[in-house]
Amino acid sequence: MPAPIAYTEDTLKQFMLDITTKAAINMGWDDPTLNADFNEAVSEVEIQVGVSDIANYSGDIELVRLHGRIEVWRAVMAGNVPAYDVGGTLEVLRRSQMYDHARLMFLDAEADLDRYLNQGLQETTGSPRIPYSTMLPIKAVW
């Protein structure tokens, strides 16, 4: 499969579904074109890269993918906030594992974006960039 050189809203949604593997499908997000959570995640990516329609973006495709990873894992975390653990004396069903996994993947995506943004700035100015995570609104601690 060739590497993408551009995205439409639908192909970006499909990328987001593909990287979440079964997490999104387990939440009932099997058709990203019909899911409002994917719509919001795409809107956030568009805001981050400065366009109103991702199909009109002609810049750095890796930046789109990095923001896409962050936003889709943020959506998966939000969708799993009400997840709870059910257990008896011998067995425990840990639904919160989906949230925990989504949070780790979100943090991984955020770190990748930090490295990517920091690398470009260090190459041109020799000084490190302020980490992306410090530019986000205050994060809720779950």
Buried (B, 14 or more C-beta within 10 A) or exposed (E): EEEEEEBEBBBBBBBBBEBBEEBBEBBEBEEBEEBEBBBBBBBBBBEBBEBEEBBEBEEEBEBBBBBBBBBBBBBBBBBBEEBEEEEEEEEEEEBBEBBBBBBEBBEEBBEBBBEBBBEEEEEEEEEEBEBBEEEEEEEEEE
